[in-house]
Every structure is written in structure tokens, then in C-alpha cells.
Amino acid sequence: MGNRNNVTVFILLGLSQNKNVEILCFILFSFCYVAIWMGNLLIMISITCSPLINQPMYFFLNCLSLSDLSYTSTVTPKLLIDLLAERKTISYSNCMTQLFILHFLGGIEIFILTGMAYDRYVAICRPLHYTVIMSRQRCNTIITACCTGAFLHSASQFLLTIFLPFCGPNEIDHYFCDVYPLLKLACTDTYRIGVLVIVDSGLIALLAFVILMASYFLILYTIRAYPAESRAKALSTCSSHVTVVILFFVPVLFIYIRPATTLPEDKVFALFYTIIGPMFNPLIYTLRNMEMKDAMKKIWSRHLFLEGK
């Protein structure tokens, strides 16, 4: 592999070449990153330290928050450093590592969202069998399957990229290492690899999105006969999930479902699933969820009470 590569360092072109825009982005995304940590940690602590952890929906939400934190931390700190740096570089090995981790954590996110949709489908469409179907053992199996599927997806993306020869130029028109920008730099015909990337990334995301939308359609069809109060509660929960799904999947599908090309808009769309989505997820899941609000109030009021004693 070393004999085929003249490139040992990649130059990241980042979000903008304008220094004033970069400083503005640094301030904005610094606040976003702090909000991501505060929001997701708040969710994780509130769920872990309350009886909600025993409910499958919150068990999955806890895993999603951990995934969000890990996922955005793979990209955002490097982005913030580069926004203030004169020369934005990343070594070949770090680039490949970032690509692997990003697709692994992104895959986990996709599969967890699918697992959450399945949980809501069982809870609303088969309520009498819910506790049997969504046992803790089944939840653990779903999370294990999410991680296994994500690893297989990430490993395939990594193997498709790691053996590509790079002999120059070495400028990646992005703010992190991803498959399509790297295919553009490879000194070989990448058409077949591009097709495999579409099958692996694009079709997986599309299939998951279709499954998610189908499950929510079945939920809406089922709750039409529910009493108004039960229907409103189910709609509130599902609307939160659908909002998260749209924030994550629409940008992912825009980038990965098309042929292996890069567009200037890709960087903006990537911000939605690397920074904006993980920042809004805690707000979406807490502001519209009374159980989460009650759990937070009890935990933090108890904490303040203990501090005041």
C-alpha cells in the first residue's frame, strides 16, 4: 500500500476560504458543540439515574445520545481547530481512521433509529404483547445487531478506500474525510467502487428510511381509532422520532444515493448529520416528552436538595 501512495498528508479545504466566515463558523459551532455535550449528557444522566432506563424507548434513546456524542466528536473538534488554522491538514492514517469511525458510528445511528421505530410500532400496534416482545434481552440483541451491522458497513467502506492509490493532488474539498471526496483524488478508475459505495451507503440509508416511514405510516393507521388523549400522546412521541429521522436521513440520502460525485452543497448538508442533528436531538426528545421532563425535574431537584443540605 505504501508503494502505491505518494500522498502521506491530505489538505482539507474546509467550509470556506474566507477568514471572517471561518471565525464566525468557529464561534457558532463552538456553541453548537457545547450544546451537544450538555443536551446529550443531560439526557443520558436523566435516563440512567431514573426508572426510565427500564423502558425500551428510553434505553434506545440513551444509546442514541451516546452515539450522537461519539459521532459528532469524531468531526467537530477537528473542524474547530481547522477553522482557526492557516493550513488544514490530516495525515493519511488519521484520514482513514476518521472515515472508518464516522461510518461505524453513522451506521449505529441509522440502525438505532430503526430499532426505535420498531419499538414504537410494537408499543402502539401490539400493546398487549409489548412487554414480552421488547424484553431487555431483545433490546440488548437489537443494540448488538446495530453495532454488528454498523461495523460490517464501515469495514466495507474502509476496505473500498484503503487500497486506492493516491499520487496527487491531495486537497480534499470537505471538512472531514469521506469516501466520495477521496474517490475524486484516487489515481485510478473508481466507477465500480463508486457503484459499490452507493449500494453499501446509499441503499442501506434508503432502505432504513423506507422501513422507518412505513412503520410510522402503520402507527398512524392504527391510532386513528384511539381515543383523542391516547392519539395525541402517540402522535407527540412519533412526531419527535420523525423529526429526528428527517434531520438525519434527508442529508444522508442527498449525498450517498447519487453517483460518486462531489457537490459544493455536500458540506452544508453534512453539517446537518454531523453537528445540527446531534444538537437538536436532545431538544426534540425532551421538549415534547413529559416523561423526560418529569425525570429531569426529579433528578436535578433531588441533586439541588442534597447540595443544599
C-alpha positions in Angstrom: 0.0 0.0 0.0 2.8 2.4 0.8 4.4 1.8 -2.7 1.3 2.9 -4.4 0.8 6.1 -2.5 2.8 9.2 -2.9 0.3 11.0 -0.5 1.0 10.9 3.2 -0.9 14.0 4.1 -4.2 15.4 2.9 -5.2 19.1 2.9 -8.7 19.8 3.9 -10.2 22.8 2.1 -12.8 23.2 4.9 -16.1 25.1 4.9 -14.8 28.4 3.4 -11.7 30.2 2.2 -12.8 33.5 3.8 -11.2 34.1 7.2 -14.1 36.2 8.5 -16.5 33.4 7.6 -14.3 30.9 9.3 -14.1 32.9 12.6 -17.9 33.3 12.5 -18.3 29.5 11.9 -15.8 28.8 14.8 -18.0 30.8 17.2 -21.2 29.3 16.0 -20.0 25.6 16.0 -18.3 26.1 19.4 -21.6 27.0 20.9 -23.2 24.0 19.0 -20.6 21.6 20.3 -21.1 22.8 23.9 -24.9 22.4 23.4 -24.4 18.9 22.0 -22.5 17.8 25.1 -24.8 19.5 27.6 -28.0 18.2 25.9 -26.9 14.7 25.4 -25.3 14.3 28.8 -28.5 15.7 30.4 -30.5 13.0 28.6 -28.1 10.2 29.4 -27.8 11.2 33.1 -31.6 11.7 33.4 -32.4 8.3 31.9 -29.6 6.3 33.6 -30.5 7.7 37.1 -34.2 7.2 36.8 -36.6 4.2 36.2 -36.9 5.3 32.6 -33.8 3.2 31.8 -36.0 0.1 32.2 -38.3 1.3 29.4 -37.1 0.2 25.9 -37.8 3.5 24.3 -35.6 5.4 26.7 -33.0 2.6 26.7 -32.7 3.2 22.9 -32.7 7.0 23.4 -29.8 6.7 25.9 -27.9 4.7 23.3 -28.7 7.3 20.6 -27.4 10.1 22.8 -24.2 8.2 23.4 -23.9 7.6 19.6 -24.6 11.3 18.9 -21.9 12.4 21.3 -19.3 10.0 19.8 -20.3 10.7 16.2 -20.0 14.5 16.4 -16.8 14.3 18.5 -15.2 12.5 15.6 -15.6 15.5 13.4 -16.4 18.7 15.3 -13.1 19.2 17.4 -11.0 18.8 14.2 -13.3 21.2 12.4 -13.0 23.8 15.1 -9.2 23.6 15.1 -9.1 23.8 11.3 -11.3 26.9 11.3 -8.5 28.8 13.1 -5.6 27.2 11.4 -3.8 28.6 8.4 -3.1 25.2 6.9 -5.7 22.4 7.4 -4.1 19.0 7.2 -4.8 15.4 8.2 -2.4 12.5 7.8 -3.3 9.6 5.6 -3.7 7.2 8.5 -5.8 9.6 10.5 -7.9 10.2 7.5 -8.6 6.5 7.0 -9.3 6.2 10.8 -11.7 9.1 10.7 -13.5 7.6 7.7 -13.9 4.2 9.5 -15.1 5.6 12.8 -17.6 8.0 11.1 -19.2 5.3 9.1 -19.3 3.0 12.1 -21.0 5.5 14.3 -23.2 6.7 11.5 -24.3 3.2 10.8 -25.1 2.7 14.5 -27.2 5.8 14.4 -29.2 4.6 11.4 -29.9 1.2 12.9 -30.8 2.6 16.4 -33.3 4.9 14.8 -34.8 1.9 13.0 -34.8 0.0 16.3 -36.7 2.9 18.0 -39.3 2.9 15.2 -39.8 -0.8 15.7 -40.2 -0.2 19.4 -42.9 2.4 18.8 -44.6 0.1 16.3 -44.8 -2.7 18.8 -45.9 -0.3 21.7 -48.8 1.2 19.6 -49.8 -1.6 17.3 -49.3 -4.6 19.6 -49.6 -3.1 23.1 -50.8 -6.4 24.8 -47.6 -8.1 23.7 -45.2 -5.2 24.2 -43.5 -6.2 27.4 -42.9 -9.8 26.1 -41.6 -8.7 22.7 -39.5 -5.8 23.9 -37.8 -7.5 26.8 -34.4 -6.3 28.0 -32.8 -9.3 26.3 -34.5 -8.3 23.0 -33.3 -4.7 23.4 -29.7 -5.8 24.0 -29.9 -8.1 21.0 -31.1 -5.1 18.9 -28.2 -2.9 20.1 -25.8 -5.8 19.4 -27.2 -6.2 15.9 -26.9 -2.4 15.3 -23.2 -2.4 16.3 -22.5 -5.5 14.2 -24.3 -4.1 11.1 -22.6 -0.8 11.5 -19.2 -2.5 11.8 -19.8 -4.5 8.6 -20.9 -1.4 6.8 -17.9 0.6 8.0 -15.4 -2.1 7.3 -16.6 -2.4 3.7 -16.3 1.4 3.2 -12.8 1.3 4.7 -11.7 -1.6 2.5 -13.0 0.1 -0.6 -10.9 3.1 0.2 -7.8 1.9 1.9 -6.4 0.1 -1.3 -6.9 3.1 -3.6 -3.7 4.7 -4.9 -3.2 8.4 -4.2 -0.5 10.1 -6.2 -1.6 13.7 -6.1 -3.3 16.2 -5.8 -4.0 15.8 -2.1 -6.7 18.5 -1.5 -10.0 17.2 -0.1 -12.8 19.6 -0.8 -14.5 18.9 2.6 -14.0 19.4 6.3 -13.6 15.7 7.1 -12.5 12.5 5.3 -15.3 10.8 3.4 -15.5 8.3 0.6 -16.6 10.4 -2.3 -14.1 13.2 -1.9 -11.3 10.5 -1.6 -12.6 8.7 -4.7 -12.2 12.0 -6.6 -8.5 12.1 -5.7 -7.6 8.5 -6.5 -5.3 7.9 -9.5 -7.4 5.0 -10.9 -10.8 4.4 -12.4 -13.2 4.5 -9.4 -16.5 3.9 -11.3 -17.1 0.4 -9.9 -16.0 1.4 -6.4 -18.5 4.3 -6.6 -21.3 1.9 -7.5 -20.4 -0.3 -4.5 -20.4 2.8 -2.3 -23.9 3.7 -3.5 -25.1 0.1 -2.8 -23.4 0.0 0.6 -24.2 3.5 1.9 -27.0 4.9 -0.3 -29.2 1.9 -0.5 -28.8 1.0 3.2 -29.8 4.5 4.2 -32.7 4.4 1.7 -33.9 1.0 2.9 -33.8 2.1 6.5 -35.6 5.3 5.6 -38.4 3.4 3.8 -38.7 1.0 6.7 -39.0 3.9 9.2 -41.6 5.7 7.1 -43.6 2.5 6.6 -43.6 1.8 10.4 -44.8 5.3 11.2 -47.5 5.1 8.5 -48.7 1.8 10.1 -48.7 3.6 13.5 -50.8 6.5 12.2 -53.2 4.0 10.6 -53.5 2.1 13.9 -54.1 5.1 16.1 -56.9 6.6 14.0 -59.3 4.6 16.2 -57.7 5.5 19.5 -59.3 7.9 22.0 -58.3 11.6 21.5 -55.9 11.6 24.5 -54.1 8.4 23.6 -53.9 9.5 20.0 -52.3 12.8 20.9 -49.7 11.1 23.1 -48.8 8.7 20.4 -48.6 11.4 17.8 -46.4 13.5 20.0 -43.9 10.7 20.5 -43.9 9.7 16.8 -43.6 13.3 15.6 -40.4 13.6 17.7 -39.0 10.5 16.1 -40.0 11.6 12.6 -38.3 15.0 13.0 -35.0 13.3 14.0 -35.3 10.9 11.1 -35.8 13.7 8.6 -33.0 15.8 10.0 -30.6 12.8 9.7 -31.7 10.9 6.6 -32.5 13.6 4.1 -28.9 15.0 4.0 -27.5 11.4 4.1 -29.7 10.4 1.1 -28.8 13.6 -0.8 -25.1 12.7 -0.5 -25.0 9.0 -0.8 -27.9 7.9 -3.1 -26.4 9.6 -6.2 -23.4 8.6 -8.4 -20.0 9.1 -6.9 -19.7 12.9 -7.4 -19.0 15.8 -5.0 -21.0 19.0 -5.0 -20.4 22.3 -3.1 -23.6 21.7 -1.2 -22.3 18.5 0.3 -20.5 20.3 3.0 -23.6 22.2 4.1 -25.8 19.0 4.1 -23.1 17.1 6.0 -23.4 19.7 8.8 -26.9 18.5 9.4 -26.0 15.0 10.3 -22.6 15.7 12.0 -23.5 18.8 14.1 -27.0 20.2 13.7 -28.8 16.8 14.2 -26.9 15.8 17.3 -27.6 19.3 18.7 -31.3 19.3 18.1 -32.0 15.7 19.1 -32.0 16.4 22.9 -34.3 19.3 22.4 -36.7 17.3 20.1 -36.9 14.4 22.5 -37.2 16.4 25.8 -39.4 19.4 24.9 -42.1 17.2 23.5 -41.9 14.4 26.1 -43.5 14.8 29.5 -41.8 11.7 31.0 -38.4 13.0 30.2 -39.3 16.4 31.6 -40.6 14.8 34.8 -37.5 12.6 35.2 -35.2 15.6 34.7 -37.1 17.7 37.3 -36.9 14.9 39.9 -33.2 14.1 39.4 -32.0 17.7 39.3 -34.3 18.9 42.1 -33.0 15.9 44.2 -29.4 16.9 43.4 -30.0 20.5 44.4 -31.7 19.4 47.6 -28.7 17.2 48.5 -26.3 20.1 47.8 -28.3 22.4 50.0 -28.3 20.1 53.0 
